[in-house]
Amino acid sequence: MCGLGVLTAIVGLVVGVVGLLKGGNRGQAITGIVLSGLTVVLGIVGFVLFVTNFQECFNLPSQAEAQQCVEQKLGVTPQSP
């Protein structure tokens, strides 16, 4: 469900703009637009940070190597079963 927040924020932007243009509750419409815009911006920043930090892990040949790369970057030590 990753990314669902950004999708709902885009819908929130559209609904807020429509509400503002139709002359509904102006305060709620502006609040919705601001919060939805903030969510979209934070989602984009988070995605960019994720890609820049873990880009080299994406090109490894196996899932196990990619997982080990991510764990090393996060400073996680895997526990043995």
Residue pairs with C-beta under 8 A, 6 or more apart in sequence:
3 43
5 39
5 43
6 39
6 40
6 43
6 44
9 35
9 36
9 37
9 39
9 40
9 43
10 36
10 40
12 32
12 33
12 35
12 36
12 39
13 32
13 33
13 36
13 37
13 40
15 32
16 29
16 30
16 31
16 32
16 33
16 36
17 29
17 33
19 25
19 28
19 29
19 32
20 26
20 29
20 30
20 33
53 73
54 69
54 70
54 73
56 69
57 66
57 69
57 70
57 73
58 66
60 66
60 69
68 78
71 77
71 78
